[in-house]
Amino acid sequence: MFWKKQNKGQNEVELLSGPRPHHYMFAHIAMRKFCESDPLQLFALIPTEERSHLVDFLWSKVCENCDVEGKADFDPGDIEFATLRVKEYPTILMKMPEAKAVAEAMLVAIVLTAGPEMNVEDGTPPFRYFTLELGVSTEGGLRTVMCEWRGDSHANMGDGPEPEASAFLQRVESLV
């Protein structure tokens, strides 16, 4: 892969020319698609010891699709998970390994927006899937970008907060 340099104040950061396939696929596609297929199972497994089995399974699927472009430079054990609430909604926070390219997610928040009155048998409970991504400003400096996946549509919501969990969750809370 080619590298390019981006200036950030006095510090110089080297970015890859494009997102690493494993990094992008896991944060943007694998977790989201699994949540789409069975959000209740995802929310039931993440806070338990069974999480590692699920993550390993999803990682194996990511590798099947991405290893043709080379092996990943991280493994699923480098991805951190936490469960919490945003407002009254159950939320999974995922911290990805360091972003090294534009569009790589630093943080992901999956918010189960079903209220207690929703009859789960009526269909898949609704959820929102937010990402905080590495971006570059028009001046060439680094920035974060707040995004949301809505089905298969990726919405860019402009500048994001600092790449810290508390700032990201505060922004997510303002959007749900």
N, C-alpha and C positions, 0 to 999 in steps of 0.2 A: 504494500500500500504506500501511497505517497503521503508525505507529511507537509503541512504548511504551518507557518508561524503566525500567531495572532498576538497582538500587543494588548496587554492589560496593565495600564499604568506603567510602572517601571519593570514589572515582571513580564517575561516572555513565556508564553505557553505554547507548546507544540500540539497541534490537533491532527488527527487523521483526516484524510480527505473525504471520508464517508463513514457512516456508522458501522461498527463491527456487527456482522450478521447475527451472532449468538446473542449479543447484548440487546440489539434491537428486537429480534424475534421473541426473546423471552419476555421482555417488559411490555412490548406493544402488542404482541399477538398471542403467544401461548397462554399467558395468564388471563388475558381478556377473553379469549375464545373458551377457555375452560369455565370461566365465570358465566359466560353467556349460556353454556350448556347446562350448568348446574350450580347456580350461585349458593344455594343452601349448603351443598356439599363442600364447596370451597370454604365458606365461612365456618363450617363445622370442623374441617380438618386443619386449617392453618394454626389455630392455637394449641393443637395437640402434638404428640410425638409422631403421629401419622403424617404430619406435614412433610417430613423428609421423604417419605415414599411418594407423595404426590409431586413434590418438586423434582425428585429424581426421574419420575416418569415423564413429566413435562420437559425436563432437560434432555432426556433421551430422544424425544420427538424433535426438539430444537436441533440437536446434533445430527439427527438423520437428515435434516434439511440443510444444515449450514456447514457441516464438516467438509463438504466438497470444496469450500472456499478456504479451508484451513481450520486447524483446531482453535478452540477458544483460549483466550489468555486469562481466563478465570474459571471457577467451577461453581456449581450451585451453592456450595457452602459459603461462598462470598456474598450471597444475597441475604440481607437481614429482613426479618418480618416482625411486625408488632400488630397486636389487635387492640382497638380502642374504640371510642365513640366520638363521632363528629356530630354535634348537637345530640339528638337522641338515637342516631343511626349507627349500627355496627359498621366498623371500618377496618380494613386491612391496610397497613402501611408497609410498603416494600421499599427498602433502600438498596439500590443497585450498586455494583462496583463502580468505581470512578468513571465518569463519562469522559471519553477521549475524542469524541467527534460530535458535530452538530447533529441533533435529533436523537442522541442517546439520552435515555431517561436517567435522571439522578434519583428521583423519588416517584413512587406511584401510590395513589390512594384509591382504593376500591370501596365505595360507600353503598351499602345495601339500604336503599331508600324506601323499602316496604314498611308501611306502618303496621302496628299490631292488629289493626282491623282487617288487613288484607287476607283474603282466603287464598293460601298458597296453591290450593288445588285449581284455582282459576287460571293458572299460568305461571310463568317464570317471574319471580319477584324482580322488581326493577332495581337497577343499580347504576351508579355513575362511576366512570373510570377516568381518573385524572392523572396526568403525567407532568412532572417538572423536568424540562429538557434543557440541555446545553444549546445555546444559540450564539449568534454573532450579530452585533449591532450594525447599523448601516455605516458607522464609522470604523468598523473592523474590530471593535473590542468585544470581549466575552460578555454574555448576559445569560439569564435564565429565561425560559419561555414557558408560560403556563398553557397547558393544552388539555383537551378532553376528547376521548373517543366516544362517539355517539353512533352505535352500531359499527359499520365499517367506515364511517366518516371521521376524519381527524380534524378537530377544530383548534386553531391557534388562537389563544385568548390574549396575546400580547405579552409584555414583559412580566416575568414571574418574580416571586420573592427570592430572598437569599436561599441558597440550597441547603437549608436546615429544616429538619422535620417540623419544628414548632411554627416557623414562618409559613411553610408549605401548608400545614394543616389549618392554620388560621385563614389562609386564602381559600382553601377548599371549603371551610365552614361558611365563608361569605358567599359561596356559590351554590350551596345546597339548601 
